[in-house]
Structure formats: structure tokens, C-alpha cells
């Protein structure tokens, strides 16, 4: 088991309520590891030092889990975007976090992720455990 540096958290996002999921869903979402600053935002400097530790697992009922990395890529409105990258050799599988750099990952907060098909889904932060 790898010991992570201080400030790293395991964050769980569950599907929020939507027309497709009127009650939300604990069977559709993501778990990822990221360094968070005191305000609960992703710490870019710590990520740069330990990017290989920032893993993601996408769980979706009825599908195999996908495993990848949290990646900071050029582009987006502020010049860069956070994505979940499941295959470093491809770009068509990436899922982008909408304004992830601005969000505080705290229990009960909502974040949106654009999936590989281009659909924007909303998720609720259900846990942020220090690891």
C-alpha cells in the first residue's frame, strides 16, 4: 500500500438527482485521489509533484469499472482543465470536470463532469477522506 503525502484525499462523487436519476444514484460515480488545499480545492503545485498518485475509478452500474488518472490539460476557459484520463494514448475517452479548479470538494457540494459522449452530468460530493 502506498503512503500518500499530507493533504491528499480520496473523494467520492455520486450521481446527483436528474431526470434520468430522480433520486440520484450511489451506483454511478467516481472515486479519485487528489491533493486538496485548506479551502478544499485541488492543489495544482502538489498535483504536479505527485501526479502519478492521483488515480480515478469510474463506477457505473452494469459496466466494468474504468481506472485512470486525474490530469491537468491545456485548454478550457481559464487556459487549463482537469480531466479523468483512462488511456494516455487516446483523447476520446477523457472526461472533463467543469471548472474543477474553482470547486471546493466538500461534502454536499455539486460538481459537473462532461463524459466521453459530451453529456454533462452533475454529481454530489459524498466523502472527502484524508489518505
QUIMOSUL-V251302 format. One record per residue. N is the residue number from 0. PSI is psi in radians with two decimals (NA if undefined). Layout:
BEGIN
<<N/PSI> <N/PSI>>
END
This chain:
BEGIN
<<0/2.32> <1/2.32> <2/2.21> <3/2.63> <4/2.81> <5/2.51> <6/-0.13> <7/2.49> <8/2.60> <9/2.06> <10/2.30> <11/2.28> <12/2.20> <13/2.59> <14/2.25> <15/3.01> <16/2.43> <17/3.00> <18/-0.64> <19/-0.46> <20/1.36> <21/-0.46> <22/0.17> <23/-3.03> <24/2.20> <25/-0.01> <26/0.06> <27/2.06> <28/-2.73> <29/2.58> <30/2.26> <31/2.77> <32/2.29> <33/2.64> <34/2.29> <35/2.49> <36/-3.08> <37/-0.46> <38/-0.04> <39/0.20> <40/2.71> <41/2.25> <42/1.79> <43/-0.75> <44/-0.77> <45/-0.65> <46/-0.77> <47/-0.63> <48/-0.47> <49/0.63> <50/-0.53> <51/-0.25> <52/-0.16> <53/1.37> <54/2.70> <55/2.55> <56/2.15> <57/2.16> <58/2.28> <59/2.02> <60/2.30> <61/-0.05> <62/2.72> <63/2.56> <64/2.56> <65/2.47> <66/2.42> <67/-2.67> <68/2.63> <69/2.14> <70/2.47> <71/2.03> <72/2.67> <73/2.66> <74/-3.08> <75/3.03> <76/-0.57> <77/0.28> <78/-0.17> <79/2.79> <80/2.59> <81/2.33> <82/2.76> <83/2.07> <84/2.01> <85/-0.30> <86/1.86> <87/-0.34> <88/-0.03> <89/2.69> <90/-0.21> <91/-0.05> <92/-0.05> <93/2.53> <94/2.13> <95/2.32> <96/2.21> <97/1.97> <98/0.69> <99/-0.59> <100/-0.35> <101/-0.28> <102/2.46> <103/2.13> <104/1.49> <105/2.57> <106/2.29> <107/-0.22> <108/2.70> <109/2.46> <110/2.74> <111/2.56> <112/2.29> <113/2.05> <114/3.12> <115/-0.33> <116/-0.06> <117/0.01> <118/2.39> <119/2.10> <120/2.59> <121/2.42> <122/2.70> <123/2.44> <124/2.06> <125/-0.30> <126/2.62> <127/1.44> <128/2.27> <129/2.42> <130/NA>>
END
